[in-house]
Amino acid sequence: MRAKSIKTSLLPRYLRVSRHKTHGIVYTPSWIVRLILSEVGYSEGALEGGWLLDPACGDGAFLEEAVRLFIQKAQEAGWPPAAISEALSERIWGIDIDEAAVEKARERLTALTQALGLPLPTWRLQKGDAIDPFWMATHRGRFRYVVGNPPYVRIQHLGEARRVHLQKHFQFCQSGSTDLYIAFFEAGLHLLEEGGWLGYITPNTYFYTKTAERFRSYLSQSGYLRKIIDFRDEQVFEKVTTYSAITILQKRPSLAEVSLAEGTLGEIRPLGHVVASALSKDGWTIAPPTILKRLEAIEKRGQPLGKIAQIHVGITTLADELYIFHRPRWQGELAQIRLRDGRCFWVEGRLLRPIVKVSILRSPDEEQDLWLLFPYEKVEGKYQLIPEAALAERFPHAYKYFLAVRERLLLRDKGKPNPYGWYAFGRHQGLDTTWGPKILVPPVVKEPRFIVWKRPEYTYYAGYGIHYEGDLEDLAAQLQSQEMAFYLRYRARCYQGGYYSMAKGFIARFGVCPTTN
């Protein structure tokens, strides 16, 4: 993962990001480089004639180690200096969109060979884009090894032209909020020769995201997947929080089992082997086979939580400080709200609804005294935004307030127009689905926390709600269990510090026994 300093105006149009950003370089630790080169077989097979490519080479961390290994092996085998230099000129390839980084890589490789007294190779390093269709077509099937640490950029952070480029040319990037590194997997497979090896360190998000479902399905069915090393919440990169995994592929279909391992900064711990086809497109869990069997048993008992209950996301305003207020001062039919900058406004009390912040909730009896400014009313059983003219006429105080904060509201969602209205919530979700009795679920936890909330007039935000027609207390007791803690440990996304996600996608398959109220 390298977020580099680049003048976006100098890049091809489809490579430009939506806004100019200045980034530092995040270096790949040398032990990760050596580990990947070993896993793809380069450490032992460097002299056997295959070409090696880093498709996002940056300043040359992978290439420098590959050259070092090659020289060591060649000298041990008695190769003359001229033959070593000639082989390096032919076999070591690197490409990157950052010209300065490419020159830095060239300097590193040159310094290495000069220090060892070798003739200067003609390095095959170039400024360019490995996921450019023309470059891919020109170099298709050339490389025995494709290794590296491709860039991690969510597609929504790319410019429109680049998003269109990815979705047009890469089958694994055609839907949803995908990531640039997924395209590098697809490009790497195109660039490999038959039988060639690919080794990347990337985020482990492709294990579970909906947008990576097609990619997961391909890996589990193609027979190319050889090994996964999951670092879970271990932080591999200095000063950067990311959740990483090493993926090893070989472009040769095989029915052999996939090797699973868990990595820390001091150890790679084997977890066992599984048949690739057993890795579900719904999400991967990197764990020993005995753990996988227990997880499967939990999911097969009773019924999945997501089948017997509705799991909803809370209210999403995209500007909570302008809609949610602590302890308004009530005066008749009006209430005074205070902004963080100290300004106070009167609004009609009829537009305020009690709301719970789930992420900090600890008890079903807790009184947070939070109130939501809710400019909606029911029309044919569904909440709809009160039209602006009606809001100004019937709720003049609230309308005056919204006008006072209009400019700030227009900045939400990167300035994109709100299709429902400039004073509407940032997202439409939760307007009709967050009321009534429910079980409230925080978004991230260290231990399971399922709180029965029986006050139907409350809505909620910063968390999830489980809405169930049966016995809420009994259901909460099944969820607030050691089995759920075990389940989250392996099925949910983990975060630094021992936290786990409680998102719908991670808890919906948990098996429960339905009860009646």
N, C-alpha and C positions, 0 to 999 in steps of 0.2 A: 504494500500500500504506500504509494508515494503521491503526496499532494504537493506539486512542485510550483515554483514561481514561474509563471508563463505569461507572456504578453498575448492575450487572447486575440488581439487584432491581427497577429501574424499567423494564426492557425487557419487551416481550411475552415470554411464557413460551418460545415456540419460538425466540426470539433469544438466550436465555441460554446462555453457555458453561458447561462442566461445572464449572469452578472460577473463583473470582474472581481476576482478574489485573489488575495496573495496568500500563498501557502508555503510552509517549510517542507523539507524532505524528511520522511520517516524511513530510516534505514532498516533493511532486513538484517536481523542478527546473524552473525556468521555461522552460529551453530545450526540455525534453521536452514541456511544455504547448504551446509555440508550434509545435513540430514536428508534433504530432498534429493541432492545429487546421489547420495547413497541409495535411496529408495528406488530411484529410476534405473539404477544399475550403472550409472556413469562412472562412479568411483572405481569399479572393477573393469568396465568395458570401454574406457576412454580411448584406447588405442585400436579399437576394432573397426574404425572407419566411418562411423556415423557422424552426421553434423548435429550441432547443438545450437538452439535458438532461445534467447530470452526475448519474448515479444513486447515487453515493456521494461527495457533493461535499466532505465534510470542511469545512475552513475556507475553501474557495472558490478554490483556485489556478486551476483551469480556468475557472471562471466569471469571475474577475477579468480574465483575459487575453481571454476572449471579449467581455466588455463593453468593454474597452479597444480591441480591434480594431473592434468595431461603431461605437463613438463616432468613432474616427478615420476610418473609411470614410464614415460619415454626414456628418461635418463637411466632408470633402473634396467630398462630393456636394451640399453646400449645404442639408442638412436643418436646419430650425429646432430650437432646443433642446426645445421642447415635443413635437415629433414624435419626436425621439430618445428622450426619456424614456418616451413612450407605447409605442414599439416595444420598448424594453428590458423594460417591465412585462409585455408580452405574450410575448416570445420567449425570455427567459433563465430556465431552470428548474433547481432544485437540490433534492435530497432526501438525507437522511442520518439514521441512527438516533441520532446523537449530537447532542442539542439544543444543547449548548454550542458545538459546531463549527458548527452551522447559524447560530447568532447571530454567531459570529465572521465567517462568510462574509458575512452581511448587513452587518456593520460595514465590511468591506473594500469591498464594492460601493458602499455609501453614501458612504464617504470618497472613493472614486474619482470618482463623479459630482459630488459637492460641490466637489471640487478643480477640476473642469472647468467649474463654474458652471452645471450642468444642474439642472432641476427634479428632485426626488427621485422615482425610479420606485417603483412598488409591486412589490417583489421577490417572485417566485414561488418562495420558499424555504420548505421545511417539514421538520419532524422526521417521519420516517417511514421506510418500508422499500420500496425500489424492487423487491424481489423478493417482495413480498407479492402473492398472486394477485389480490386485490381491486384494489390500486393498479395492477397491470399491466393488468387488464381495463378499468379506468376510463380509462387513458391509452394504450391500445393504438393504435398507428399514428399518434400525434400528432407525433412529432419527426422533423425532418430530420437532426439531428445528435445522436448519443449518444456522449459522450466521457468519459474519466476514467481513474482508477487504482483499480479496485475492490479490496476487501479480499481478502487472501490468508490463508485459514484452512483447514487440512486438516480434513476432516469428522470425524475422530476427536477433534479438539479442541473440537468443538461439543457442546452438551448434547443429550441423546437426542431431545427434542422437535424441536429444530432439524434434526437429522439426518433425522428422519422427514419433516419438512416439505420439505426439499430433495429427498429421494428420491421423494416423492409427486408433487411439482409440476414437477420439471425432468427431462426425459428424459436429459440428459447427465450427471446426478448419481445415477443409479439403481443403480450398482454400484461396488464397490471403494472405495478410499481417495481419493475425489475432493476437489476444493477449491472453496471458496465462490466464487472468481472465475469458475469455469466457469458457475455459475448466472447470473452477471451478463452473460455473453455471451448466454445464451439469453434473458434478460429484455430485454436491449438490442435484440435482433432483433425481439421482440414489440412493443417501444415505437416502433420506427422506422416512418415512413411508407414506402410503396413508393418505391424509388429513394434512400432516405435512407442516411446514412453513419454507421458506427460506428468509433471509434478508441480502443483501450485500450492502456495499458502494463500488463503482467502478468508473472508468471513464465513462462519458456519451457518449463516442465515438461510442458505439454500436447503438446509436440512428440513426446514419447517414452513417456509413462507408459501402462501398460495400461488404467488406468481412464479415460483420455481418448480411447481408441480410437474410441468412437462419435462423439465431438465432432469428431475429426480427419476421420473418414469423412464427416460432414455437411458440413464446410467444403470438402472436396475435391470433393464431388459436387453441392453446392447451386448453385455458380456465383457465390457471394457474395464469395469471398475475392479481395482486390485486391492487398494488399501485406503483406509481413512484413519487419520490421527486427529482426534478432537481435543482441543485445549480448553473447552468449556469456558469457565470464567477466568482462567489463568491469563494474565496479561503478557503477551509475547513481546510487544513493541513498547519501547520506553516512551513515556509521556503521552501515549495515545491509548484511549480506551477502545478496544475492539475485541471481538470474540472470534477466535481463529480456528481454522482446521487445515490440515494438509490432505490433499486429495491426490491419489496416484492412479493413473489410468494407463492401460496398454491397448493400443489399437490392434487388437487381435481378439476376436470373440472367444470366450472361454466359459466353461461351466464350473470352473474352479470357484471355491468359496472366497468371499471377501474378508480380508484381515482387518479387524477393528482394534484400535488402540486409543488410550487416553494419555494426553501429554501434559506435563508440567515443565517448569523451567529446569528441573533437574533429572527428569526421568520420562521415558516413554514406556508405558505399562500396557502390555498386550491384554486384550479383553476376550479374545477368541475369534472364531470365524463364523460367518453366516453365508447362506446362499444369497447371491445378489438379488434374485427375484423376490426374496422374502422382505426386502426393504420396500416398504409401502410408499406409493406416490403421495399418500396423505401426510407423510412426515417420517423422518428417520430418527431413531434413537440409537446412539452409539453406546452400547453396553454389552456385558457378557450375555451369552445365550440363556443362562438361567434367569437373569433379570428380565430379558425379553419375554420369556415364557410366563413369568409372573405378571408382567404388565398386560400381556394378552389375556390372561385369565381374569384380571380385574375388568377389562373392557368387555369380555364376553358374558359376564354374569349379569343377571337382571336386565336392565335396559340402559342405554347411554343417557347421561344427563341431558344432552342436547336433544334427545327424542321426546322426553317426558316434560321438559320445561323450556321456557323461552329465556335465552340469555341475551340481555340487551346492554348496549353501551349507554352511558349517561348523557345528559345534556352537554352539548359542545358549542360554546359561544365564540371561541377564538379570541375572546377579550373578556375574560372572567372579571377583571377588575372594574369593568364598566357595566356589568350586569348583576354581579353577586355582591351583597353588602352585609356587613356584620352589624347587628343590633341597630336597625333604623330607629329613628325617634318618631314615634307615632303621635299624631295630633288630629283627632277626629278621623276624617276620611283620607287624610294625607299622611305621608311618611317622609321624613327627611333622610336622605342618603348622603354619604360622605365619600368622596374620591380620595385616592392616595395622596393627591397633591394638596389636600385640605379643602377643596371646594365642596360646598354643600348645595343640594338641590331638593326641592319638594317634588314628589311624584304621587299619583293617585294610588292609594293602598290596594285598590282592587286589582292592580297589575302585579302585585308582589305575591310570590308563592314560596312557602318554606322549602328549603333545599338542604341536602346533606352532602358534605364533602367526604366521599367514601375512603379516600386514600389515608385519611387521618382518623377515621372512626374506630373506636375501641369498644363501644358498648351499645346495646340496643336502647339504653336509657339516656344516652348522651344528648345534651342540649347544645348544639353549636350556634343556634340563633343566627343562621344565615338565611338570607332572603334573595330570591331571584326576581329581577325585573323581567316580566313575561309579557311581551306585547302581542299576545295571541288570544284568540277566542275560538270557541268551537263552532264549526259550521258543518251541519249534517254529521255530527259525531266525530269530526276530526278537527284538530287544532290548525288554524290558519292564521297567518300574519294579519293583524288589523290594518286595513288599508290606510295609507298615510293621511288622506283627508279625514277619515273617520277618527284616526288617532288624534289629529290636531283639534278636532271638534269636541270629542268626548273625553279626551285625556290631555288637556292642554299643558298641564305641568310636566307630564312625562314627555310630551312632544318637545317642549322647550328644552328639557334635559338632553334628549337625543340630538337635537340641533347643536347643542353646546359641545357634544363629543363626536359630531359627525365626521370630522376630518380624521380622527383616530380610528373610527369604525371603518372608514374607507381604506385604511392601510392593512386591514386583515387579509390573510390569504395572499400575501405578496401583491396586494393591490388589485387582485382580480375582482370584477364586479360580482356582487352577491346576487344570484338569480332570483331570490325571493324578495329582496328589498334591502336597502342600505342599512336599516336598523334591525334587520332580522338576525337571528343567531348565525354563527358561521357555518354550522351544519344543521341539517333538518332532522337528523336522527334524534330519537328520544322524546319528541314532542308528545307522542301519544302512548309510548310504551314504558314510561318510567314511573307511572302512578300506581297506586294500590299497594297492598302488602307484598313484600319481596324479601329475598335474601341478598344483602349487599356484600359485594366482593371487591376488595381493593385490587388495583392493577398489578402491584408487585409486593411480594411478601417473603419473609424468611420461613414462616410456618403458616399452614392453612388458617385462613380467617374468614368465616362465613357468619354474618350477623343477620339475624331475623329482624326485620323492620316492619312493624305492624301498623304504622301510621300512614294510611293510604293517601293523605293529602300532600305528602312530601314527594318531591322529585329528587334527583341526585346527579352528581357529576364527579369526575376524577375517579371513575371506577365502573363496575358492572352491577347489574341487577339480575337475579334469577327469579323469574315469575312462574309460579307453580300453583296449580289448582288443588293439589293435595295438601298434606300436612307439612307446613313449612318447618316446624320444629324438628320433626322426624328427619326430613330431608337434610336440614342443616347438620344434624347429628351424624348422619352418614358421611357428609362431606368434611366435617371438622374431625378428622380421624388420622391415625397414623398411616393408614393405607393411602390417604390422599397425600400426606407428606412424602411417602415413598414414591407415589405416582408423579408428583411434581418434580421430585429430584431427577427423574429420568425423562419424563415426557415434555416438561415445560422448558422454555428458554431460560437459561440461567444468566445472572448478572453478577458483577463483581461484588464481593462482600457477602456472598451466600444468599442472594435474593433470587426469586423465581417469578416468572410472569404467570398471572392468573387469567390471561386472555381467554376468550371463548374457545379459540382453536386448540387450547391446551387442556381444558377441563371438560369439554363437551362429550368426549368419548368415555369418561369415567363411568363405570357401571354402578347403578344404584337400584334399589328395590323400591318400586313405586308404592306409595301409600295414599290412603284417602283421608280427607279432612273430616 
